[in-house]
Amino acid sequence: MSGTRPRKRRRTPPSDWELPLLTHWGFQPKQQRLIVIIATAVGVLAGAVVLVAVIGSLGTYTPERRASAAAVVQSGAALPRDFQGWASPKLFAPIADRAKDTQPLTAKEVFGQRALAGEKKLSLRLAGRKLDADCSAALWGEALIEQVSAAECTQAVRGLYLSSDRRYVGQYTLLNLRDGESAAALVESLETLHRGGWTLPLASTKAAFPAGGYTEAGAYALGHYVGLVWIGRADGAEPTARDDYVSLALTLRGAEKAVYRRVVAITGPAS
């Protein structure tokens, strides 16, 4: 047995937690592991504090509200899904400047008729009317209100109608602006503005636009006035071949007779 070489003792592999610097300082592997865990926790906490501070310095972000969602909330009714704008005919040139047409509108002047008669026995009966000296009370939508305010709108007159067969509901709104240029600009802007702002529907127990229902609208420049036509079925359904919205809109525009009378008052009957 004397010729047998003694086995060499294997060295214990160094611990994963044994760091030369800490070993040099006299810390055992278990102690070194505890120190590393504590240091890591402190580092994460410090990093979190710094991160919170950086986030706070960046301020907050508030996403913009979608126009379509705001519409239902503010107006209580559907936005017009179809819209058309029309420039002012030359006929209204005499009242292109409000300085030549200074007499304020009245609700009776515009909506004095209790019913508007149209073709094919169509009849629209007045369900409510209102005049607002503050135009923002008759409208909603920040951009729309700002433009109307810049156009020095002094009056908004609204009339709500229900057809005699209770199939259709319509509202006519007349805005009294500074001049024809402002009226034309508003009608043009409404091509896009109507998606995020429109006229408010009058509250009535006789007629109402169904929330979320299909409606159509048009804007008409009439000298320094702008007429807003808003029509739809009382049940909110989309129109069918049976529904003549062209005749419906023309009938509702019967309220514009008040504007025609103002032209005649300036130019005389011969015009």
ChimeraX commands (.cxc) that place a marker at each C-alpha (Angstrom):
marker #1 position 0.00,0.00,0.00 radius 0.5
marker #1 position 3.09,2.14,0.41 radius 0.5
marker #1 position 3.22,2.56,-3.36 radius 0.5
marker #1 position -0.25,4.09,-3.48 radius 0.5
marker #1 position -0.21,7.86,-4.03 radius 0.5
marker #1 position -2.39,9.88,-1.68 radius 0.5
marker #1 position -5.41,11.56,-3.32 radius 0.5
marker #1 position -5.34,15.31,-3.64 radius 0.5
marker #1 position -8.11,17.13,-1.77 radius 0.5
marker #1 position -10.38,19.04,-4.05 radius 0.5
marker #1 position -10.76,22.67,-3.22 radius 0.5
marker #1 position -14.25,23.85,-2.36 radius 0.5
marker #1 position -15.45,26.01,-5.26 radius 0.5
marker #1 position -15.89,29.62,-4.31 radius 0.5
marker #1 position -19.44,30.66,-3.47 radius 0.5
marker #1 position -21.41,32.53,-6.07 radius 0.5
marker #1 position -21.89,35.22,-3.44 radius 0.5
marker #1 position -18.17,35.47,-2.60 radius 0.5
marker #1 position -16.86,38.75,-3.93 radius 0.5
marker #1 position -13.09,39.36,-3.63 radius 0.5
marker #1 position -13.49,42.83,-2.19 radius 0.5
marker #1 position -15.96,41.72,0.49 radius 0.5
marker #1 position -13.84,38.66,1.25 radius 0.5
marker #1 position -10.86,40.95,1.68 radius 0.5
marker #1 position -12.90,42.98,4.13 radius 0.5
marker #1 position -13.55,39.81,6.17 radius 0.5
marker #1 position -17.20,39.09,5.25 radius 0.5
marker #1 position -18.32,35.47,4.95 radius 0.5
marker #1 position -20.28,34.30,1.81 radius 0.5
marker #1 position -23.61,34.32,3.68 radius 0.5
marker #1 position -22.94,37.84,4.89 radius 0.5
marker #1 position -21.91,38.90,1.39 radius 0.5
marker #1 position -25.18,37.53,-0.04 radius 0.5
marker #1 position -27.20,39.52,2.48 radius 0.5
marker #1 position -25.22,42.68,1.66 radius 0.5
marker #1 position -25.83,42.22,-2.09 radius 0.5
marker #1 position -29.59,41.70,-1.58 radius 0.5
marker #1 position -29.83,44.82,0.60 radius 0.5
marker #1 position -27.81,46.88,-1.88 radius 0.5
marker #1 position -29.97,45.71,-4.78 radius 0.5
marker #1 position -33.18,46.62,-2.94 radius 0.5
marker #1 position -31.83,50.03,-2.06 radius 0.5
marker #1 position -30.80,50.57,-5.69 radius 0.5
marker #1 position -34.25,49.64,-7.01 radius 0.5
marker #1 position -35.93,51.93,-4.48 radius 0.5
marker #1 position -33.64,54.82,-5.37 radius 0.5
marker #1 position -34.26,54.22,-9.06 radius 0.5
marker #1 position -38.00,54.26,-8.47 radius 0.5
marker #1 position -37.76,57.57,-6.62 radius 0.5
marker #1 position -35.78,59.07,-9.48 radius 0.5
marker #1 position -38.24,57.69,-12.05 radius 0.5
marker #1 position -41.22,59.18,-10.20 radius 0.5
marker #1 position -39.44,62.53,-10.03 radius 0.5
marker #1 position -38.70,62.47,-13.77 radius 0.5
marker #1 position -42.31,61.52,-14.63 radius 0.5
marker #1 position -43.61,64.31,-12.41 radius 0.5
marker #1 position -41.39,66.85,-14.16 radius 0.5
marker #1 position -42.82,65.87,-17.55 radius 0.5
marker #1 position -46.33,67.03,-16.62 radius 0.5
marker #1 position -49.59,65.31,-17.45 radius 0.5
marker #1 position -51.24,64.41,-20.75 radius 0.5
marker #1 position -54.96,64.73,-21.28 radius 0.5
marker #1 position -56.18,63.03,-24.48 radius 0.5
marker #1 position -58.43,65.09,-26.71 radius 0.5
marker #1 position -62.07,64.15,-26.70 radius 0.5
marker #1 position -63.41,62.73,-29.89 radius 0.5
marker #1 position -65.91,65.08,-31.54 radius 0.5
marker #1 position -68.40,62.33,-32.17 radius 0.5
marker #1 position -68.50,61.37,-28.47 radius 0.5
marker #1 position -68.80,64.96,-27.34 radius 0.5
marker #1 position -71.65,65.48,-29.73 radius 0.5
marker #1 position -73.98,63.04,-28.09 radius 0.5
marker #1 position -73.11,64.28,-24.61 radius 0.5
marker #1 position -73.53,67.99,-25.33 radius 0.5
marker #1 position -76.35,68.10,-27.82 radius 0.5
marker #1 position -78.46,65.23,-26.54 radius 0.5
marker #1 position -79.16,64.26,-30.13 radius 0.5
marker #1 position -77.45,62.81,-33.16 radius 0.5
marker #1 position -75.08,64.83,-35.25 radius 0.5
marker #1 position -76.11,65.33,-38.87 radius 0.5
marker #1 position -74.63,62.47,-40.84 radius 0.5
marker #1 position -75.10,64.29,-44.13 radius 0.5
marker #1 position -74.40,67.99,-44.57 radius 0.5
marker #1 position -74.38,70.56,-47.38 radius 0.5
marker #1 position -73.53,74.25,-47.40 radius 0.5
marker #1 position -74.87,76.90,-49.77 radius 0.5
marker #1 position -73.52,80.33,-50.67 radius 0.5
marker #1 position -75.72,83.42,-50.48 radius 0.5
marker #1 position -77.68,84.26,-53.68 radius 0.5
marker #1 position -77.28,87.76,-55.13 radius 0.5
marker #1 position -80.85,88.41,-54.09 radius 0.5
marker #1 position -79.61,88.97,-50.51 radius 0.5
marker #1 position -76.89,91.47,-51.45 radius 0.5
marker #1 position -78.94,94.40,-50.01 radius 0.5
marker #1 position -78.64,92.85,-46.54 radius 0.5
marker #1 position -75.01,91.75,-46.82 radius 0.5
marker #1 position -74.15,94.34,-44.16 radius 0.5
marker #1 position -76.01,94.36,-40.84 radius 0.5
marker #1 position -75.50,98.12,-40.68 radius 0.5
marker #1 position -78.20,98.34,-43.38 radius 0.5
marker #1 position -80.49,95.89,-41.57 radius 0.5
marker #1 position -80.34,97.08,-37.98 radius 0.5
marker #1 position -83.75,95.99,-36.72 radius 0.5
marker #1 position -83.34,92.95,-34.43 radius 0.5
marker #1 position -85.15,89.72,-35.26 radius 0.5
marker #1 position -88.09,88.51,-33.21 radius 0.5
marker #1 position -89.26,84.94,-32.67 radius 0.5
marker #1 position -92.71,85.87,-33.94 radius 0.5
marker #1 position -91.26,87.39,-37.11 radius 0.5
marker #1 position -89.42,84.20,-38.07 radius 0.5
marker #1 position -91.76,81.59,-36.61 radius 0.5
marker #1 position -95.08,83.36,-36.62 radius 0.5
marker #1 position -96.79,80.65,-38.68 radius 0.5
marker #1 position -98.07,77.73,-36.65 radius 0.5
marker #1 position -97.65,75.43,-39.66 radius 0.5
marker #1 position -95.55,75.31,-42.85 radius 0.5
marker #1 position -97.23,73.71,-45.88 radius 0.5
marker #1 position -95.23,71.75,-48.45 radius 0.5
marker #1 position -95.80,69.50,-51.43 radius 0.5
marker #1 position -97.59,66.14,-51.34 radius 0.5
marker #1 position -99.72,67.21,-48.38 radius 0.5
marker #1 position -96.60,67.68,-46.25 radius 0.5
marker #1 position -97.23,69.95,-43.30 radius 0.5
marker #1 position -94.89,70.90,-40.48 radius 0.5
marker #1 position -96.42,72.11,-37.23 radius 0.5
marker #1 position -94.53,74.36,-34.85 radius 0.5
marker #1 position -93.66,72.57,-31.59 radius 0.5
marker #1 position -91.56,75.30,-30.03 radius 0.5
marker #1 position -89.61,78.48,-30.73 radius 0.5
marker #1 position -86.95,80.46,-28.90 radius 0.5
marker #1 position -84.77,83.54,-29.43 radius 0.5
marker #1 position -81.39,83.83,-27.71 radius 0.5
marker #1 position -79.41,87.09,-27.60 radius 0.5
marker #1 position -76.38,84.96,-26.63 radius 0.5
marker #1 position -75.75,82.75,-29.67 radius 0.5
marker #1 position -73.65,80.30,-27.65 radius 0.5
marker #1 position -76.85,79.34,-25.80 radius 0.5
marker #1 position -78.20,77.87,-29.04 radius 0.5
marker #1 position -75.02,76.11,-30.17 radius 0.5
marker #1 position -72.42,73.67,-28.89 radius 0.5
marker #1 position -68.86,72.90,-29.95 radius 0.5
marker #1 position -65.90,75.08,-28.99 radius 0.5
marker #1 position -64.67,75.81,-32.52 radius 0.5
marker #1 position -68.16,76.62,-33.79 radius 0.5
marker #1 position -68.94,78.95,-30.88 radius 0.5
marker #1 position -65.60,80.72,-31.28 radius 0.5
marker #1 position -66.21,81.39,-34.98 radius 0.5
marker #1 position -69.78,82.58,-34.40 radius 0.5
marker #1 position -68.54,84.87,-31.64 radius 0.5
marker #1 position -65.84,86.27,-33.94 radius 0.5
marker #1 position -68.60,86.92,-36.50 radius 0.5
marker #1 position -70.35,89.07,-33.86 radius 0.5
marker #1 position -73.48,86.96,-33.71 radius 0.5
marker #1 position -76.14,88.89,-31.81 radius 0.5
marker #1 position -79.16,86.59,-32.16 radius 0.5
marker #1 position -80.02,82.92,-32.65 radius 0.5
marker #1 position -83.67,82.10,-33.35 radius 0.5
marker #1 position -84.79,78.46,-33.32 radius 0.5
marker #1 position -88.04,76.83,-34.34 radius 0.5
marker #1 position -88.81,73.13,-33.80 radius 0.5
marker #1 position -91.37,71.34,-36.02 radius 0.5
marker #1 position -93.16,68.00,-36.22 radius 0.5
marker #1 position -94.89,66.79,-39.36 radius 0.5
marker #1 position -98.67,66.38,-39.22 radius 0.5
marker #1 position -98.26,62.61,-39.65 radius 0.5
marker #1 position -95.69,62.63,-36.81 radius 0.5
marker #1 position -93.18,60.95,-39.12 radius 0.5
marker #1 position -90.62,63.77,-39.33 radius 0.5
marker #1 position -88.97,66.26,-37.01 radius 0.5
marker #1 position -87.14,69.39,-38.12 radius 0.5
marker #1 position -85.51,72.46,-36.67 radius 0.5
marker #1 position -84.65,75.76,-38.33 radius 0.5
marker #1 position -82.06,78.05,-36.73 radius 0.5
marker #1 position -81.36,81.57,-37.96 radius 0.5
marker #1 position -78.13,83.32,-36.89 radius 0.5
marker #1 position -77.73,87.09,-37.09 radius 0.5
marker #1 position -74.07,87.80,-38.01 radius 0.5
marker #1 position -72.03,90.93,-38.74 radius 0.5
marker #1 position -71.92,90.71,-42.55 radius 0.5
marker #1 position -72.16,88.50,-45.62 radius 0.5
marker #1 position -68.45,87.70,-45.54 radius 0.5
marker #1 position -68.78,86.26,-42.02 radius 0.5
marker #1 position -71.89,84.31,-43.06 radius 0.5
marker #1 position -70.12,82.81,-46.09 radius 0.5
marker #1 position -67.08,81.86,-44.00 radius 0.5
marker #1 position -69.26,80.14,-41.39 radius 0.5
marker #1 position -71.13,78.10,-43.99 radius 0.5
marker #1 position -67.84,77.01,-45.55 radius 0.5
marker #1 position -66.34,76.11,-42.16 radius 0.5
marker #1 position -69.39,74.04,-41.23 radius 0.5
marker #1 position -68.38,71.51,-43.88 radius 0.5
marker #1 position -66.03,70.20,-41.19 radius 0.5
marker #1 position -67.18,72.01,-38.02 radius 0.5
marker #1 position -70.55,70.21,-38.05 radius 0.5
marker #1 position -68.76,66.99,-37.06 radius 0.5
marker #1 position -67.87,68.46,-33.68 radius 0.5
marker #1 position -70.45,71.17,-33.10 radius 0.5
marker #1 position -73.96,72.02,-34.14 radius 0.5
marker #1 position -77.13,73.78,-33.09 radius 0.5
marker #1 position -78.75,72.60,-29.88 radius 0.5
marker #1 position -82.21,71.04,-30.25 radius 0.5
marker #1 position -85.07,72.82,-28.55 radius 0.5
marker #1 position -86.58,70.89,-25.65 radius 0.5
marker #1 position -90.23,70.05,-26.28 radius 0.5
marker #1 position -92.77,67.44,-25.21 radius 0.5
marker #1 position -94.27,67.55,-28.71 radius 0.5
marker #1 position -91.20,66.76,-30.82 radius 0.5
marker #1 position -87.59,65.65,-30.38 radius 0.5
marker #1 position -84.62,64.33,-32.33 radius 0.5
marker #1 position -83.97,60.74,-31.18 radius 0.5
marker #1 position -80.52,60.38,-29.61 radius 0.5
marker #1 position -78.28,58.46,-31.99 radius 0.5
marker #1 position -80.79,58.71,-34.83 radius 0.5
marker #1 position -80.06,59.55,-38.45 radius 0.5
marker #1 position -80.40,63.24,-39.38 radius 0.5
marker #1 position -79.41,65.49,-42.27 radius 0.5
marker #1 position -78.56,69.19,-42.28 radius 0.5
marker #1 position -77.78,72.17,-44.45 radius 0.5
marker #1 position -76.38,75.67,-43.92 radius 0.5
marker #1 position -77.53,78.61,-46.06 radius 0.5
marker #1 position -75.87,82.02,-46.23 radius 0.5
marker #1 position -78.59,84.68,-46.59 radius 0.5
marker #1 position -76.86,88.05,-46.65 radius 0.5
marker #1 position -75.54,88.58,-43.11 radius 0.5
marker #1 position -77.71,85.71,-41.83 radius 0.5
marker #1 position -77.05,81.98,-41.75 radius 0.5
marker #1 position -79.94,79.53,-41.76 radius 0.5
marker #1 position -79.38,76.04,-40.36 radius 0.5
marker #1 position -81.79,73.33,-41.50 radius 0.5
marker #1 position -81.87,70.07,-39.50 radius 0.5
marker #1 position -84.23,67.23,-40.40 radius 0.5
marker #1 position -84.80,63.56,-39.65 radius 0.5
marker #1 position -87.36,60.88,-39.01 radius 0.5
marker #1 position -89.03,60.96,-35.62 radius 0.5
marker #1 position -88.09,57.31,-35.07 radius 0.5
marker #1 position -84.42,57.98,-35.84 radius 0.5
marker #1 position -84.32,55.52,-38.75 radius 0.5
marker #1 position -82.45,56.20,-41.98 radius 0.5
marker #1 position -84.54,57.51,-44.87 radius 0.5
marker #1 position -86.08,55.14,-47.39 radius 0.5
marker #1 position -87.41,55.70,-50.92 radius 0.5
marker #1 position -90.63,56.86,-49.30 radius 0.5
marker #1 position -88.90,59.73,-47.47 radius 0.5
marker #1 position -88.54,62.91,-49.54 radius 0.5
marker #1 position -85.97,64.89,-47.60 radius 0.5
marker #1 position -85.63,67.49,-50.36 radius 0.5
marker #1 position -89.28,68.50,-50.01 radius 0.5
marker #1 position -88.94,68.31,-46.24 radius 0.5
marker #1 position -86.00,70.73,-46.24 radius 0.5
marker #1 position -87.73,73.13,-48.64 radius 0.5
marker #1 position -90.82,73.15,-46.45 radius 0.5
marker #1 position -88.78,73.89,-43.33 radius 0.5
marker #1 position -87.06,76.76,-45.15 radius 0.5
marker #1 position -90.42,78.49,-45.23 radius 0.5
marker #1 position -89.11,80.23,-42.10 radius 0.5
marker #1 position -86.78,82.20,-44.39 radius 0.5
marker #1 position -89.70,84.35,-45.56 radius 0.5
marker #1 position -88.75,86.71,-42.75 radius 0.5
marker #1 position -85.37,87.33,-44.39 radius 0.5
marker #1 position -86.98,87.90,-47.81 radius 0.5
marker #1 position -89.26,90.51,-46.25 radius 0.5
marker #1 position -86.23,92.37,-44.94 radius 0.5
marker #1 position -84.76,92.53,-48.43 radius 0.5
marker #1 position -88.02,93.97,-49.74 radius 0.5
marker #1 position -88.08,96.50,-46.90 radius 0.5
marker #1 position -84.77,97.88,-48.17 radius 0.5
marker #1 position -85.12,97.60,-51.95 radius 0.5
marker #1 position -88.88,97.96,-52.35 radius 0.5
marker #1 position -91.41,95.52,-53.87 radius 0.5
marker #1 position -90.04,95.95,-57.41 radius 0.5
marker #1 position -86.92,93.92,-56.49 radius 0.5
marker link #1:1,2 radius 0.2
marker link #1:2,3 radius 0.2
marker link #1:3,4 radius 0.2
marker link #1:4,5 radius 0.2
marker link #1:5,6 radius 0.2
marker link #1:6,7 radius 0.2
marker link #1:7,8 radius 0.2
marker link #1:8,9 radius 0.2
marker link #1:9,10 radius 0.2
marker link #1:10,11 radius 0.2
marker link #1:11,12 radius 0.2
marker link #1:12,13 radius 0.2
marker link #1:13,14 radius 0.2
marker link #1:14,15 radius 0.2
marker link #1:15,16 radius 0.2
marker link #1:16,17 radius 0.2
marker link #1:17,18 radius 0.2
marker link #1:18,19 radius 0.2
marker link #1:19,20 radius 0.2
marker link #1:20,21 radius 0.2
marker link #1:21,22 radius 0.2
marker link #1:22,23 radius 0.2
marker link #1:23,24 radius 0.2
marker link #1:24,25 radius 0.2
marker link #1:25,26 radius 0.2
marker link #1:26,27 radius 0.2
marker link #1:27,28 radius 0.2
marker link #1:28,29 radius 0.2
marker link #1:29,30 radius 0.2
marker link #1:30,31 radius 0.2
marker link #1:31,32 radius 0.2
marker link #1:32,33 radius 0.2
marker link #1:33,34 radius 0.2
marker link #1:34,35 radius 0.2
marker link #1:35,36 radius 0.2
marker link #1:36,37 radius 0.2
marker link #1:37,38 radius 0.2
marker link #1:38,39 radius 0.2
marker link #1:39,40 radius 0.2
marker link #1:40,41 radius 0.2
marker link #1:41,42 radius 0.2
marker link #1:42,43 radius 0.2
marker link #1:43,44 radius 0.2
marker link #1:44,45 radius 0.2
marker link #1:45,46 radius 0.2
marker link #1:46,47 radius 0.2
marker link #1:47,48 radius 0.2
marker link #1:48,49 radius 0.2
marker link #1:49,50 radius 0.2
marker link #1:50,51 radius 0.2
marker link #1:51,52 radius 0.2
marker link #1:52,53 radius 0.2
marker link #1:53,54 radius 0.2
marker link #1:54,55 radius 0.2
marker link #1:55,56 radius 0.2
marker link #1:56,57 radius 0.2
marker link #1:57,58 radius 0.2
marker link #1:58,59 radius 0.2
marker link #1:59,60 radius 0.2
marker link #1:60,61 radius 0.2
marker link #1:61,62 radius 0.2
marker link #1:62,63 radius 0.2
marker link #1:63,64 radius 0.2
marker link #1:64,65 radius 0.2
marker link #1:65,66 radius 0.2
marker link #1:66,67 radius 0.2
marker link #1:67,68 radius 0.2
marker link #1:68,69 radius 0.2
marker link #1:69,70 radius 0.2
marker link #1:70,71 radius 0.2
marker link #1:71,72 radius 0.2
marker link #1:72,73 radius 0.2
marker link #1:73,74 radius 0.2
marker link #1:74,75 radius 0.2
marker link #1:75,76 radius 0.2
marker link #1:76,77 radius 0.2
marker link #1:77,78 radius 0.2
marker link #1:78,79 radius 0.2
marker link #1:79,80 radius 0.2
marker link #1:80,81 radius 0.2
marker link #1:81,82 radius 0.2
marker link #1:82,83 radius 0.2
marker link #1:83,84 radius 0.2
marker link #1:84,85 radius 0.2
marker link #1:85,86 radius 0.2
marker link #1:86,87 radius 0.2
marker link #1:87,88 radius 0.2
marker link #1:88,89 radius 0.2
marker link #1:89,90 radius 0.2
marker link #1:90,91 radius 0.2
marker link #1:91,92 radius 0.2
marker link #1:92,93 radius 0.2
marker link #1:93,94 radius 0.2
marker link #1:94,95 radius 0.2
marker link #1:95,96 radius 0.2
marker link #1:96,97 radius 0.2
marker link #1:97,98 radius 0.2
marker link #1:98,99 radius 0.2
marker link #1:99,100 radius 0.2
marker link #1:100,101 radius 0.2
marker link #1:101,102 radius 0.2
marker link #1:102,103 radius 0.2
marker link #1:103,104 radius 0.2
marker link #1:104,105 radius 0.2
marker link #1:105,106 radius 0.2
marker link #1:106,107 radius 0.2
marker link #1:107,108 radius 0.2
marker link #1:108,109 radius 0.2
marker link #1:109,110 radius 0.2
marker link #1:110,111 radius 0.2
marker link #1:111,112 radius 0.2
marker link #1:112,113 radius 0.2
marker link #1:113,114 radius 0.2
marker link #1:114,115 radius 0.2
marker link #1:115,116 radius 0.2
marker link #1:116,117 radius 0.2
marker link #1:117,118 radius 0.2
marker link #1:118,119 radius 0.2
marker link #1:119,120 radius 0.2
marker link #1:120,121 radius 0.2
marker link #1:121,122 radius 0.2
marker link #1:122,123 radius 0.2
marker link #1:123,124 radius 0.2
marker link #1:124,125 radius 0.2
marker link #1:125,126 radius 0.2
marker link #1:126,127 radius 0.2
marker link #1:127,128 radius 0.2
marker link #1:128,129 radius 0.2
marker link #1:129,130 radius 0.2
marker link #1:130,131 radius 0.2
marker link #1:131,132 radius 0.2
marker link #1:132,133 radius 0.2
marker link #1:133,134 radius 0.2
marker link #1:134,135 radius 0.2
marker link #1:135,136 radius 0.2
marker link #1:136,137 radius 0.2
marker link #1:137,138 radius 0.2
marker link #1:138,139 radius 0.2
marker link #1:139,140 radius 0.2
marker link #1:140,141 radius 0.2
marker link #1:141,142 radius 0.2
marker link #1:142,143 radius 0.2
marker link #1:143,144 radius 0.2
marker link #1:144,145 radius 0.2
marker link #1:145,146 radius 0.2
marker link #1:146,147 radius 0.2
marker link #1:147,148 radius 0.2
marker link #1:148,149 radius 0.2
marker link #1:149,150 radius 0.2
marker link #1:150,151 radius 0.2
marker link #1:151,152 radius 0.2
marker link #1:152,153 radius 0.2
marker link #1:153,154 radius 0.2
marker link #1:154,155 radius 0.2
marker link #1:155,156 radius 0.2
marker link #1:156,157 radius 0.2
marker link #1:157,158 radius 0.2
marker link #1:158,159 radius 0.2
marker link #1:159,160 radius 0.2
marker link #1:160,161 radius 0.2
marker link #1:161,162 radius 0.2
marker link #1:162,163 radius 0.2
marker link #1:163,164 radius 0.2
marker link #1:164,165 radius 0.2
marker link #1:165,166 radius 0.2
marker link #1:166,167 radius 0.2
marker link #1:167,168 radius 0.2
marker link #1:168,169 radius 0.2
marker link #1:169,170 radius 0.2
marker link #1:170,171 radius 0.2
marker link #1:171,172 radius 0.2
marker link #1:172,173 radius 0.2
marker link #1:173,174 radius 0.2
marker link #1:174,175 radius 0.2
marker link #1:175,176 radius 0.2
marker link #1:176,177 radius 0.2
marker link #1:177,178 radius 0.2
marker link #1:178,179 radius 0.2
marker link #1:179,180 radius 0.2
marker link #1:180,181 radius 0.2
marker link #1:181,182 radius 0.2
marker link #1:182,183 radius 0.2
marker link #1:183,184 radius 0.2
marker link #1:184,185 radius 0.2
marker link #1:185,186 radius 0.2
marker link #1:186,187 radius 0.2
marker link #1:187,188 radius 0.2
marker link #1:188,189 radius 0.2
marker link #1:189,190 radius 0.2
marker link #1:190,191 radius 0.2
marker link #1:191,192 radius 0.2
marker link #1:192,193 radius 0.2
marker link #1:193,194 radius 0.2
marker link #1:194,195 radius 0.2
marker link #1:195,196 radius 0.2
marker link #1:196,197 radius 0.2
marker link #1:197,198 radius 0.2
marker link #1:198,199 radius 0.2
marker link #1:199,200 radius 0.2
marker link #1:200,201 radius 0.2
marker link #1:201,202 radius 0.2
marker link #1:202,203 radius 0.2
marker link #1:203,204 radius 0.2
marker link #1:204,205 radius 0.2
marker link #1:205,206 radius 0.2
marker link #1:206,207 radius 0.2
marker link #1:207,208 radius 0.2
marker link #1:208,209 radius 0.2
marker link #1:209,210 radius 0.2
marker link #1:210,211 radius 0.2
marker link #1:211,212 radius 0.2
marker link #1:212,213 radius 0.2
marker link #1:213,214 radius 0.2
marker link #1:214,215 radius 0.2
marker link #1:215,216 radius 0.2
marker link #1:216,217 radius 0.2
marker link #1:217,218 radius 0.2
marker link #1:218,219 radius 0.2
marker link #1:219,220 radius 0.2
marker link #1:220,221 radius 0.2
marker link #1:221,222 radius 0.2
marker link #1:222,223 radius 0.2
marker link #1:223,224 radius 0.2
marker link #1:224,225 radius 0.2
marker link #1:225,226 radius 0.2
marker link #1:226,227 radius 0.2
marker link #1:227,228 radius 0.2
marker link #1:228,229 radius 0.2
marker link #1:229,230 radius 0.2
marker link #1:230,231 radius 0.2
marker link #1:231,232 radius 0.2
marker link #1:232,233 radius 0.2
marker link #1:233,234 radius 0.2
marker link #1:234,235 radius 0.2
marker link #1:235,236 radius 0.2
marker link #1:236,237 radius 0.2
marker link #1:237,238 radius 0.2
marker link #1:238,239 radius 0.2
marker link #1:239,240 radius 0.2
marker link #1:240,241 radius 0.2
marker link #1:241,242 radius 0.2
marker link #1:242,243 radius 0.2
marker link #1:243,244 radius 0.2
marker link #1:244,245 radius 0.2
marker link #1:245,246 radius 0.2
marker link #1:246,247 radius 0.2
marker link #1:247,248 radius 0.2
marker link #1:248,249 radius 0.2
marker link #1:249,250 radius 0.2
marker link #1:250,251 radius 0.2
marker link #1:251,252 radius 0.2
marker link #1:252,253 radius 0.2
marker link #1:253,254 radius 0.2
marker link #1:254,255 radius 0.2
marker link #1:255,256 radius 0.2
marker link #1:256,257 radius 0.2
marker link #1:257,258 radius 0.2
marker link #1:258,259 radius 0.2
marker link #1:259,260 radius 0.2
marker link #1:260,261 radius 0.2
marker link #1:261,262 radius 0.2
marker link #1:262,263 radius 0.2
marker link #1:263,264 radius 0.2
marker link #1:264,265 radius 0.2
marker link #1:265,266 radius 0.2
marker link #1:266,267 radius 0.2
marker link #1:267,268 radius 0.2
marker link #1:268,269 radius 0.2
marker link #1:269,270 radius 0.2
marker link #1:270,271 radius 0.2
view
